[in-house]
Amino acid sequence: MLIIKLDAIPSTNSYLRMLSSEKRLKDYTVVQTTNQTEGRGQRGTSWYSEPGKNLALSVFKDVSGISLKQSFLISIVTSLAVLRCLKTFGIPKLKIKWPNDILAENKKICGILIENVIQQHQYKGSIIGIGLNVNQITFNNLPQASSLKSITGRNFNFDELTNGILKELKKGFKNLEKGKIDDLKLDYEEHLFRINKPSTFKDAEGNMFSGYIKNVSDSGALQVLLEDGIVRAFDLKALTLMY
Ligand code: BTN
């Protein structure tokens, strides 16, 4: 396993993508920094992090064996890997907010951005980007954000966290390769934030509505029971879960 540690880098995902365009990468090639200056988030947002305080990690994984229809399983494996690792560090009240934010005490401590790459015109790979708030304690204008230190009052070692996440990621992909899909999905749904609770959503046009999260399909669509009794599936672009 190769871990490339960089003092500062615009985006670990972009760096790993650049490497993947130059040569065929081995599974679990990792780029890590604690000073990511132009981090990218989901839906074209940016991911800001105080220099030296947080972990930005990107991991390459060949996913040729996973069909496009089941590509959300990569998200499930990743969010569970972060969650299980953080559990071993004693972080309480961990949840996964659809599709793959990690919350502790109802606040976001980790964001995940998974991007696809094609290697050598043939091998399908995923760049799994993980941004974990570790030792930062002020989050101006982001009342819903938190960090490991905000929750526990202590500082964490970045390398220990990286190793812990990689260990769980490997275990998760092994389970996926063994076909333990139902177990993974069950574990994901057990940790899903607001499952079966009255929730408020915003659609792509900005309209708010209420419903109950029932489950998530293999492709990642959120199944919501609406007030008229109908269950509708929403994909990532169509919906934001507010609370
Ligand atoms: C989100 O919640 O919007 C996803 C944030 C993902 C941030 C991580 S940090 C490591 C990797 N490199 C990036 O540029 N983004 C991801």
Residues whose N, C-alpha, C, O or C-beta is under 5 A from the ligand:
A	BS01	BTN	S11 T12 N13 E38 G39 R40 G41 Q42 W47 A56 L57 G111 I112 L113 G129 I130 G131
